[in-house]
Each structure stands twice: as structure tokens, then as C-alpha cells.
Amino acid sequence: MSRSAFAAQFRSTIDRARRVPAALARVAGADETARGRARRLEKAISEELGYASPAAFSRAFSQVVGASPRAWLNSQNGNGRANLLSGD
């Protein structure tokens, strides 16, 4: 490999390596945002239905459905995030 080809490959590799942590941070942030929305949604539903807390709602839901609200939602649409993020 020529010196210039090696230098170009090296720069490309280093540039990609610098971008990976930034991409991971963005994905982690998106995941945290989705989890936060899921928690807010559970809280809003429990309040709307008159439960004292999201935990009380979750217990009642689990007794009737046989799964937690989050597990049930995940089973309905694969990962539970598509509808939560879009507001559907």
C-alpha cells in the first residue's frame, strides 16, 4: 500500500471512530426519550382512569390482562415504541 493510500485510509478510519461515540450518544438519548414518554403515558393513563398511581394501574392491568402494560404493548407492535413516539 502506498504512503498516500495508507494516510487516506488512516484518516477515514479515525474519522469514523470519532463519529461512533456521537452516534451512540444520540441513540442512547433517543432511547431515554422513548422510555420517558412511556412513563409519562402510563402516568397519564393511570390518572385519567382514576388510579392512585401508575403502579396501581399496572397491577390492575396485569391482573386482568396477564401482562404488564408495557409487556402487553410490546407484544402488540413489536417493540412498543412506534406508537408511543408517533402519539398513535
Phi, psi and omega in degrees: 000136180287162180299317181290322177294318177299315180298318179296316179296319179299312179300318180297316180296316180296319179298316177297319180297326178289328182283333184300309180301323179295318178295318178298320179296319179295317180296317178299321178295319178295319179297317179296321178297316179297317178295321178297319178295320179297317179295318179294322179296314178300319180295316180296317179296315182297320178293317181299325181271359175087017177279150182292333182201163174300327179295319179296318177299314181299317178298314181296316179300315181297322179295322183279315188269332182092009178206155177293159178306318181293317179296319178297315179299317178300322181288338181281324184225030175091291182232358175080353185267330185303310181287326180294318182286327182273348180084008179290000000 
